Amino acid sequence: MKNLLLLLILSILFFSCTKEFKPHYKIIIENNGEVIEDITFNKITSRIKSITNRFEGTNENSQVALYFEEDFDTNKINELVLKNIKLEFWHTYKNTDIGNNLYENLNKVLSDSIYPGAIAKYEEMDSVVKLNLSEEEENFYFRKVNPLSAYLYPNSNAESQWNEGPILGYAKLTDTAQINEYLKKEYIKYLFPNKLEFMWDAKSLGMTNEGIPLYYLYLVKKTKSGRPEIDQNDIISAEPKLEEISENPYISVRFSKKATISWADMTERSSVEQTGIAICINDKVFLAPIAMAKIEGGRAQISGGPFNDDNGIDKARTFATLISISGLPKTLSLKSIEIIDGNAK
């Protein structure tokens, strides 16, 4: 009798916990008229399973139909299905090695091109006249003589000495477009070391008094081939986790055998040369640590950036999923989101 009663209770608990699937949304993903292969369909469903198992999907050649319940956040489709991630590991330059030459040469060439004669005019100005310039006039001449420095502030201390590391400078978010425009001009490319690429920080380092975000600009060292030392294709697994003490989110990654060797070489070089390793996601630098020693074992942690936001663990989970299940076609697009009757498919 007791066994029968126990079985009855367990049955009630099982059926009460097994909620009937009632589709509310029908979402159609298409592939620009091309056939969606089974491997692509499996990747799509695997990505979705990282956040919910309460869905159904069918592959209809050039379209995938996905069915979700009412409580599903349809914005997740853009985050998980329609995005790919580019994860790259690069060496970096030290600002103490190339920073002074970059600022000096870039300011001069940009000034001569954009404001011809401005440097000569300022240098010929009487010293007494310079002393009596208003703040507005000083800023006017400074911007013409030092176009880059007017927007990108060197990463230096109170004594105007470099804070040694891979950061060239920092800028207001509102000025980053102007800096990018300067740095993309063809006539200044010869001033750069041939492997140099500039990349912005993934997360603001702080705010101005006016509430404008500030961002670091990093000195990333590319390889001769242009291919990163390690990328997302070298990752065997990626898991979102929390630091034990701080509880800050991070992604724990495990490398392939080939990338394990590359990671050991990168960390050894970093520790010897005291240069940072830029870990970049979608061309933004999440962190650029300097290794204390050669790291073997084929594992690394990705932290910082938007993972430190209030919803950082959700972002870490999304990024980990995109890293683990990469390679979806860029031609995938959202065709429609339709609210349907619970039984209609």
Secondary structure, 3 states (H helix, E strand, C coil): CHHHHHHHHHHHHHHHHCCCCCCCEEEEEECCCCCCCHHHHHHHHHHHHCCCCCEEEEEECCEEEEEECCCCCCHHHHHHCCCCCCEEEEEECCHHHHHHHHHHHHHHHHHHHHCCCHHHHHHHCCHHHHHCCCHHHHHHHHHHHCCCCCCCEECECCCCCECCCCEEEEEEHHHHHHHHHHHCCHHHHHHCCCCEEEEEECCCCEECCCCCEEEEEEEEECCCCCCCCEEHHHEEEEEEEECCCCCCEEEEEEECHHHHHHHHHHHHHHHHHCCCEEEEECCEEEECCCCCCCCCCCEEEECCHHHHCCCHHHHHHHHHHHHHCCCCCCCCEEEEEEECCCCCC
